[in-house]
Amino acid sequence: MGRMRAFDWGLLLTLSLLWGGSFFFTEIALREITPLVTVWGRVALACIILWAILRFRGVRVR
C-alpha cells in the first residue's frame, strides 16, 4: 500500500458521484414523482443498461 495515484482518486471521485447522486436523486424523485413512476423509471433504465451490455457482448435479444 502506498500513496494514491491520480487514477485511484478518479475512481474514488466517480464512485462518490454515483453513490451520492443516487441518494440525491432519490430524494428529489420522492418529492416530485409518484412511487409507481419512480419504479418504472428505474426498471426501464436497468433494462436499457442490461440490453446494451448484452449487445456489447454479442448476445442476440429477441
C-alpha positions in Angstrom: 0.0 0.0 0.0 1.4 3.3 -1.0 0.1 6.7 -1.9 -3.0 7.0 -4.0 -2.3 7.8 -7.7 -4.4 10.1 -9.8 -6.2 7.1 -11.3 -7.2 6.0 -7.7 -8.5 9.4 -6.9 -10.5 9.4 -10.1 -12.1 6.1 -9.3 -12.9 7.3 -5.8 -14.5 10.5 -7.2 -16.6 8.5 -9.7 -17.8 6.2 -7.0 -18.7 9.1 -4.7 -20.7 10.8 -7.5 -22.6 7.7 -8.4 -23.3 6.7 -4.8 -24.1 10.2 -3.6 -26.1 11.0 -6.7 -28.3 8.0 -6.1 -29.4 9.4 -2.7 -29.8 12.9 -4.1 -32.0 11.9 -7.0 -34.0 9.5 -4.9 -34.9 12.3 -2.5 -35.9 14.6 -5.4 -37.9 11.8 -7.0 -39.8 11.0 -3.8 -40.9 14.7 -3.6 -41.8 15.3 -7.2 -42.7 11.9 -8.8 -45.2 9.2 -7.7 -43.7 5.9 -6.5 -45.1 4.0 -9.5 -43.4 6.3 -12.0 -40.1 6.1 -9.9 -40.2 2.3 -10.0 -41.0 2.3 -13.7 -38.1 4.6 -14.5 -35.6 2.6 -12.5 -36.7 -0.6 -14.1 -36.6 1.0 -17.6 -33.1 2.3 -17.0 -31.9 -1.1 -15.8 -33.4 -2.7 -18.9 -31.7 -0.3 -21.2 -28.3 -0.8 -19.5 -28.7 -4.6 -19.5 -29.7 -4.6 -23.1 -26.6 -2.5 -24.0 -24.4 -5.0 -22.1 -25.9 -7.9 -24.0 -25.5 -6.1 -27.3 -21.8 -5.3 -26.5 -21.2 -9.0 -25.7 -22.8 -10.1 -28.9 -25.9 -11.8 -27.4 -28.9 -11.6 -29.6 -32.1 -10.3 -28.0 -35.5 -11.1 -29.4 
